């Protein structure tokens, strides 16, 4: 679900010693290392390779070996995090699982925080857009269904990333960038609803979106209740009714009252 400007990426072409160059050659890998871990948290959150037609503002990523190594490493981070959690995540384990030399990981990402931050930043390098069902309630319900799928996927990668952001400052900053990006993309949901006459003019998008999506995080992550197929629609309807009644006035509307 949920545009940001990303900070300059660490150089993908650092000074390379002969030893480093040798270490980055494709080694023979164990069959377990061939398994590309692809989490299924849904289009809203899934870290994915940059699409052919990248959206304006998306970072340009190099191709070739550099992109391949980055993908292998980020896949390994997700796999290790999903299986072992933050406390079991190490740069050495990531390097081994990715089939690259550990100096490659240390040189580019530095530490676990750097790895997590890049995973989260990679999630924003996509062309995801929120659903367009033709109604505000329908859009919010479809959005919530994506979120519920992400939060209940196994292994629990998205939940683990959120938990890790409370343990790593680098991950926390990247998590915030991702949320800001997703919420900014979702503002079109509110804009369309205003144009259709479903909402008062000057309805503020961000508090409406938070009100619509927050119940899923509260119930699934904090209360850890079993997934309820009715939850996405119930939360969407409550937020849509409140918004239609004027519960989320923008600054201009609030000043007028």
KEKE-3310 file (N, C-alpha, C; in steps of 0.2 Angstrom, whole numbers, plus 5000, padded with zeros to 4 digits):
npx = (5004:5003:5029:5045:5061:5075:5090:5107:5114:5125:5141:5141:5152:5165:5182:5192:5201:5213:5210:5197:5190:5192:5185:5172:5168:5157:5154:5155:5139:5130:5116:5106:5109:5105:5091:5080:5074:5058:5048:5031:5023:5014:5009:5010:5021:5031:5048:5055:5063:5068:5056:5053:5049:5052:5045:5044:5057:5061:5075:5089:5095:5110:5114:5118:5132:5133:5119:5114:5121:5117:5103:5104:5109:5100:5089:5094:5095:5081:5077:5085:5080:5067:5067:5075:5073:5077:5087:5094:5100:5114:5129:5138:5130:5121:5130:5135:5123:5119:5129:5140:5156:5160:5167:5162:5149:5152:5159:5150:5137:5140:5134:5122:5111:5113:5110:5097:5091:5093:5085:5072:5073:5073:5061:5053:5057:5048:5034:5022:5004:4990:4974:4960:4945:4933:4926:4927:4926:4928:4941:4949:4946:4951:4964:4967:4966:4977:4986:4983:4986:5000:5004:5001:5008:5019:5035:5035:5039:5037:5032:5043:5052:5046:5047:5061:5064:5063:5074:5085:5093:5096:5087:5075:5074:5074:5062:5053:5054:5049:5036:5031:5032:5023:5011:5010:5008:4996:4987:4980:4969:4960:4959:4952:4940:4935:4933:4923:4913:4911:4917:4919:4925:4943:4946:4957:4970:4980:4977:4965:4969:4977:4968:4960:4969:4976:4969:4972:4985:4985:4977:4983:4997:4999:4989:4989:4979:4970:4969:4955:4944:4934:4939:4947:4937:4928:4936:4939:4926:4922:4931:4928:4915:4917:4925:4916:4907:4914:4925:4939:4944:4954:4967:4962:4948:4946:4950:4940:4929)
npy = (4994:5009:5055:5047:5054:5046:5044:5046:5032:5020:5018:5008:5004:5001:5004:4990:4977:4965:4953:4955:4955:4942:4936:4940:4933:4921:4908:4890:4884:4878:4867:4872:4886:4890:4892:4904:4915:4921:4931:4933:4945:4952:4965:4977:4978:4969:4967:4970:4967:4982:4988:4987:4999:5011:5021:5039:5047:5035:5026:5023:5008:4998:4986:4969:4960:4967:4970:4958:4952:4960:4957:4943:4944:4952:4944:4934:4940:4942:4929:4924:4932:4929:4916:4916:4928:4944:4943:4932:4936:4938:4945:4936:4925:4929:4931:4918:4912:4919:4915:4923:4931:4936:4948:4956:4959:4966:4977:4984:4985:4985:4982:4973:4982:4990:4981:4978:4991:4992:4982:4987:4999:4994:4989:5000:5003:5001:5000:5000:5003:5009:5000:5002:5002:5009:5014:5022:5014:5002:5003:5005:4993:4983:4987:4985:4971:4967:4971:4963:4950:4952:4953:4941:4931:4917:4912:4924:4938:4952:4956:4953:4962:4974:4972:4972:4985:4992:4989:4993:5007:5012:5003:5008:5021:5018:5011:5021:5029:5021:5019:5032:5034:5024:5029:5041:5037:5032:5042:5046:5038:5045:5057:5053:5049:5061:5068:5060:5063:5057:5061:5075:5091:5095:5085:5077:5066:5058:5055:5049:5037:5031:5028:5019:5008:5005:4997:4983:4982:4983:4972:4961:4962:4967:4962:4950:4942:4928:4928:4937:4936:4946:4957:4966:4973:4977:4987:4996:5000:5007:5018:5024:5028:5037:5046:5051:5058:5069:5068:5069:5083:5094:5106:5118:5117:5115:5127:5135:5132)
npz = (5000:5005:4988:4990:4991:4989:4998:4993:4985:4992:4984:4970:4964:4971:4976:4971:4977:4971:4978:4983:4970:4966:4976:4973:4962:4954:4965:4967:4972:4985:4984:4992:4992:4980:4981:4978:4989:4990:4997:5001:5004:4997:4984:4990:4999:4995:4992:4977:4961:4951:4940:4922:4916:4926:4939:4940:4949:4955:4961:4950:4946:4945:4932:4927:4935:4948:4951:4952:4962:4973:4973:4977:4989:4996:4995:5003:5016:5019:5019:5030:5040:5041:5045:5057:5064:5070:5080:5076:5064:5055:5047:5042:5040:5031:5020:5018:5014:5003:4994:4992:4995:5012:5014:5003:5007:5019:5014:5006:5013:5027:5040:5050:5051:5040:5030:5032:5030:5017:5011:5015:5008:4995:4993:4990:4978:4966:4955:4961:4964:4972:4974:4963:4963:4961:4971:4987:4999:4993:4988:5000:5007:4998:4999:5012:5012:5005:5014:5025:5020:5018:5031:5037:5030:5028:5028:5042:5036:5034:5046:5054:5048:5052:5066:5067:5064:5076:5083:5076:5071:5058:5051:5056:5051:5037:5036:5040:5028:5019:5023:5022:5008:5004:5009:5003:4990:4991:4992:4981:4982:4991:4984:4972:4978:4983:4971:4966:4974:4985:4997:5008:5001:5003:5012:5022:5018:5024:5038:5036:5029:5038:5049:5042:5040:5051:5061:5057:5059:5073:5077:5071:5073:5086:5095:5091:5085:5077:5059:5052:5040:5038:5043:5035:5027:5037:5044:5033:5030:5042:5042:5030:5032:5042:5036:5026:5034:5038:5046:5044:5042:5031:5034:5029:5029:5042:5047:5042:5050)
capx = (5000:5005:5034:5050:5067:5080:5097:5112:5116:5133:5144:5141:5159:5170:5189:5192:5207:5212:5207:5190:5188:5191:5179:5165:5167:5152:5157:5150:5135:5126:5109:5102:5110:5101:5084:5079:5068:5054:5043:5024:5019:5009:5012:5012:5027:5036:5054:5055:5068:5065:5052:5056:5047:5053:5042:5048:5059:5064:5083:5092:5100:5115:5113:5124:5134:5131:5112:5113:5124:5112:5097:5106:5111:5094:5085:5096:5093:5074:5076:5087:5076:5060:5068:5079:5072:5083:5093:5098:5102:5121:5131:5141:5125:5118:5135:5135:5117:5119:5134:5145:5161:5158:5170:5157:5144:5154:5161:5144:5132:5143:5132:5115:5107:5113:5107:5089:5089:5093:5079:5067:5073:5072:5053:5051:5059:5044:5029:5015:4999:4984:4968:4955:4939:4927:4923:4932:4926:4931:4948:4951:4945:4956:4971:4968:4967:4984:4990:4982:4990:5007:5006:5000:5012:5024:5038:5033:5045:5035:5031:5050:5055:5043:5050:5068:5065:5063:5080:5090:5091:5096:5081:5070:5074:5072:5055:5049:5054:5044:5029:5030:5031:5017:5005:5010:5005:4989:4983:4975:4962:4956:4958:4947:4934:4933:4931:4917:4908:4910:4920:4919:4932:4948:4947:4965:4971:4984:4974:4960:4972:4979:4962:4958:4973:4978:4966:4975:4992:4984:4974:4987:5003:4999:4985:4990:4973:4970:4966:4948:4942:4930:4943:4949:4931:4925:4940:4938:4919:4922:4935:4925:4909:4919:4927:4911:4904:4918:4930:4946:4945:4961:4968:4958:4941:4946:4950:4934:4925)
capy = (5000:5016:5050:5049:5055:5042:5046:5043:5025:5018:5017:5001:5002:5003:5002:4983:4974:4958:4948:4956:4953:4935:4934:4941:4928:4917:4902:4885:4885:4872:4868:4877:4893:4891:4893:4911:4916:4926:4932:4934:4949:4956:4970:4983:4978:4965:4970:4967:4971:4988:4986:4989:5006:5013:5027:5045:5047:5029:5026:5019:5003:4996:4980:4965:4956:4971:4969:4951:4951:4964:4953:4937:4946:4954:4938:4930:4944:4940:4922:4923:4936:4926:4910:4916:4934:4949:4941:4927:4938:4940:4947:4930:4920:4931:4930:4911:4910:4922:4913:4928:4932:4940:4955:4959:4961:4971:4983:4987:4986:4987:4978:4971:4988:4992:4976:4979:4997:4991:4978:4991:5004:4990:4988:5006:5004:4998:5004:4998:5008:5007:4998:5007:4998:5013:5017:5023:5009:4996:5004:5004:4986:4980:4989:4981:4964:4966:4971:4957:4945:4953:4952:4934:4927:4913:4915:4931:4942:4958:4957:4953:4968:4979:4971:4974:4992:4994:4987:4995:5014:5012:5000:5012:5027:5016:5009:5027:5031:5016:5021:5039:5033:5021:5033:5046:5034:5030:5049:5046:5035:5050:5062:5050:5049:5068:5069:5056:5066:5053:5064:5082:5094:5096:5079:5075:5059:5054:5052:5044:5031:5028:5026:5013:5002:5004:4991:4977:4981:4982:4966:4955:4962:4969:4957:4943:4938:4925:4932:4937:4938:4951:4963:4972:4976:4981:4993:5000:5003:5012:5024:5027:5032:5043:5052:5054:5062:5075:5066:5071:5089:5097:5112:5124:5116:5116:5135:5138:5131)
capz = (5000:5006:4985:4994:4988:4992:4999:4988:4987:4992:4977:4968:4960:4975:4974:4972:4977:4967:4982:4982:4964:4966:4980:4970:4956:4956:4967:4967:4977:4988:4981:4997:4991:4974:4982:4979:4994:4987:5001:4997:5008:4993:4980:4994:5003:4992:4989:4970:4956:4948:4934:4915:4916:4933:4940:4941:4956:4958:4960:4945:4949:4940:4930:4927:4941:4954:4953:4953:4969:4977:4973:4980:4996:4999:4996:5009:5022:5020:5021:5037:5045:5042:5049:5063:5067:5071:5084:5073:5058:5055:5040:5039:5038:5025:5015:5016:5011:4996:4990:4991:5001:5017:5013:4999:5012:5024:5011:5003:5018:5033:5046:5049:5050:5033:5026:5033:5027:5009:5010:5015:5002:4989:4993:4987:4971:4962:4952:4965:4965:4976:4970:4960:4963:4959:4977:4993:5003:4990:4988:5006:5008:4994:5002:5018:5010:5003:5021:5029:5016:5020:5039:5039:5026:5031:5035:5043:5034:5035:5053:5056:5046:5057:5073:5067:5064:5083:5086:5072:5069:5051:5048:5057:5046:5030:5037:5039:5021:5015:5025:5019:5001:5003:5011:4998:4984:4992:4993:4975:4984:4994:4979:4968:4982:4983:4964:4965:4978:4991:5003:5008:4999:5008:5016:5023:5016:5028:5044:5034:5027:5045:5052:5038:5040:5058:5064:5055:5063:5080:5079:5069:5076:5094:5099:5088:5084:5071:5053:5051:5033:5038:5046:5030:5025:5043:5045:5028:5030:5047:5040:5024:5035:5046:5032:5023:5039:5039:5052:5043:5038:5030:5037:5026:5031:5050:5049:5041:5056)
cpx = (5004:5008:5041:5056:5072:5087:5102:5114:5123:5135:5144:5148:5164:5177:5190:5199:5207:5209:5199:5187:5187:5186:5172:5163:5161:5155:5152:5146:5131:5119:5104:5102:5107:5094:5084:5073:5064:5048:5036:5020:5014:5012:5014:5018:5033:5042:5055:5061:5064:5062:5055:5055:5047:5049:5046:5050:5062:5072:5084:5096:5104:5112:5119:5125:5132:5124:5111:5115:5119:5106:5098:5106:5104:5089:5087:5095:5085:5073:5079:5083:5069:5061:5071:5077:5078:5089:5097:5101:5110:5124:5135:5136:5122:5123:5135:5129:5116:5124:5139:5150:5159:5161:5165:5152:5146:5156:5155:5139:5134:5141:5125:5110:5107:5110:5099:5087:5088:5087:5073:5067:5071:5064:5050:5053:5055:5039:5022:5011:4993:4978:4964:4949:4933:4924:4928:4932:4929:4938:4952:4951:4950:4963:4972:4969:4974:4988:4989:4986:4997:5009:5005:5004:5017:5029:5036:5038:5043:5034:5038:5053:5053:5047:5057:5069:5065:5070:5086:5088:5091:5089:5075:5069:5071:5064:5051:5049:5049:5037:5027:5028:5024:5010:5004:5006:4998:4984:4978:4969:4958:4954:4952:4940:4931:4930:4924:4911:4906:4912:4919:4926:4936:4949:4955:4966:4975:4981:4968:4963:4975:4974:4960:4962:4976:4975:4969:4981:4990:4981:4979:4994:5003:4995:4986:4984:4973:4967:4959:4947:4938:4933:4944:4943:4928:4929:4939:4931:4919:4925:4931:4919:4911:4921:4921:4907:4908:4923:4937:4946:4952:4961:4963:4951:4941:4946:4944:4928:4927)
cpy = (5006:5019:5052:5050:5051:5045:5043:5036:5024:5016:5009:4999:5004:5001:4994:4981:4967:4953:4949:4954:4946:4933:4935:4937:4923:4910:4896:4885:4879:4873:4872:4884:4895:4893:4901:4912:4922:4926:4934:4939:4954:4962:4976:4983:4973:4968:4966:4971:4977:4986:4989:4997:5009:5020:5033:5045:5041:5029:5021:5014:5000:4989:4975:4962:4960:4970:4962:4949:4954:4959:4947:4939:4948:4949:4934:4933:4942:4933:4921:4926:4932:4919:4911:4923:4938:4947:4936:4929:4941:4941:4940:4925:4922:4930:4923:4909:4913:4919:4918:4928:4937:4947:4959:4962:4967:4977:4987:4989:4987:4983:4976:4977:4990:4987:4977:4985:4996:4987:4983:4996:5000:4989:4994:5007:4999:5002:5003:5004:5005:5004:5003:5003:5002:5016:5018:5017:5003:4997:5002:4996:4982:4981:4985:4973:4962:4966:4965:4951:4946:4951:4945:4929:4923:4912:4922:4937:4950:4960:4957:4959:4974:4979:4974:4981:4996:4993:4990:5002:5015:5009:5005:5018:5024:5014:5015:5030:5027:5018:5028:5038:5029:5025:5039:5043:5033:5037:5049:5043:5040:5055:5059:5050:5056:5070:5066:5059:5062:5056:5072:5085:5095:5091:5078:5068:5055:5051:5048:5037:5027:5025:5019:5007:5001:4998:4984:4976:4980:4975:4960:4955:4963:4963:4950:4939:4934:4929:4931:4940:4944:4958:4968:4976:4980:4987:4998:5004:5009:5018:5027:5031:5038:5048:5055:5059:5068:5074:5068:5077:5091:5103:5118:5123:5117:5123:5138:5137:5135)
cpz = (5000:5000:4989:4989:4992:4993:4994:4990:4988:4986:4976:4964:4965:4973:4976:4972:4973:4972:4982:4976:4963:4970:4978:4964:4959:4958:4966:4973:4979:4985:4986:4995:4984:4975:4983:4984:4991:4992:4998:5002:5004:4990:4985:4997:5000:4989:4982:4966:4953:4941:4928:4915:4923:4933:4941:4948:4959:4956:4954:4948:4943:4938:4931:4934:4948:4956:4955:4960:4974:4978:4978:4988:5000:5000:5002:5016:5023:5022:5029:5042:5046:5046:5056:5067:5068:5075:5081:5066:5059:5048:5037:5037:5032:5019:5013:5012:5004:4991:4988:4997:5006:5017:5008:5003:5016:5020:5008:5008:5025:5039:5045:5048:5043:5028:5026:5030:5019:5007:5010:5009:4996:4988:4990:4980:4966:4959:4955:4965:4969:4972:4968:4958:4961:4965:4983:4997:5000:4989:4994:5008:5004:4996:5008:5017:5009:5010:5025:5026:5018:5027:5041:5035:5030:5026:5036:5042:5036:5042:5056:5054:5051:5064:5073:5067:5071:5086:5082:5070:5061:5048:5050:5052:5039:5031:5037:5032:5017:5017:5022:5012:5000:5004:5005:4991:4985:4993:4987:4977:4987:4988:4974:4971:4982:4976:4963:4969:4984:4998:5002:5005:5005:5013:5017:5022:5021:5035:5042:5033:5034:5048:5049:5039:5047:5062:5063:5058:5070:5081:5077:5072:5084:5097:5096:5087:5078:5065:5053:5044:5033:5040:5041:5028:5031:5044:5039:5028:5036:5045:5035:5027:5039:5042:5028:5028:5041:5045:5051:5039:5037:5034:5035:5029:5039:5051:5047:5046:5062)
residu = (UNK:UNK:UNK:UNK:UNK:UNK:UNK:UNK:UNK:UNK:UNK:UNK:UNK:UNK:UNK:UNK:UNK:UNK:UNK:UNK:UNK:UNK:UNK:UNK:UNK:UNK:UNK:UNK:UNK:UNK:UNK:UNK:UNK:UNK:UNK:UNK:UNK:UNK:UNK:UNK:UNK:UNK:UNK:UNK:UNK:UNK:UNK:UNK:UNK:UNK:UNK:UNK:UNK:UNK:UNK:UNK:UNK:UNK:UNK:UNK:UNK:UNK:UNK:UNK:UNK:UNK:UNK:UNK:UNK:UNK:UNK:UNK:UNK:UNK:UNK:UNK:UNK:UNK:UNK:UNK:UNK:UNK:UNK:UNK:UNK:UNK:UNK:UNK:UNK:UNK:UNK:UNK:UNK:UNK:UNK:UNK:UNK:UNK:UNK:UNK:UNK:UNK:UNK:UNK:UNK:UNK:UNK:UNK:UNK:UNK:UNK:UNK:UNK:UNK:UNK:UNK:UNK:UNK:UNK:UNK:UNK:UNK:UNK:UNK:UNK:UNK:UNK:UNK:UNK:UNK:UNK:UNK:UNK:UNK:UNK:UNK:UNK:UNK:UNK:UNK:UNK:UNK:UNK:UNK:UNK:UNK:UNK:UNK:UNK:UNK:UNK:UNK:UNK:UNK:UNK:UNK:UNK:UNK:UNK:UNK:UNK:UNK:UNK:UNK:UNK:UNK:UNK:UNK:UNK:UNK:UNK:UNK:UNK:UNK:UNK:UNK:UNK:UNK:UNK:UNK:UNK:UNK:UNK:UNK:UNK:UNK:UNK:UNK:UNK:UNK:UNK:UNK:UNK:UNK:UNK:UNK:UNK:UNK:UNK:UNK:UNK:UNK:UNK:UNK:UNK:UNK:UNK:UNK:UNK:UNK:UNK:UNK:UNK:UNK:UNK:UNK:UNK:UNK:UNK:UNK:UNK:UNK:UNK:UNK:UNK:UNK:UNK:UNK:UNK:UNK:UNK:UNK:UNK:UNK:UNK:UNK:UNK:UNK:UNK:UNK:UNK:UNK:UNK:UNK:UNK:UNK:UNK:UNK:UNK:UNK:UNK:UNK:UNK:UNK:UNK:UNK:UNK)
# end
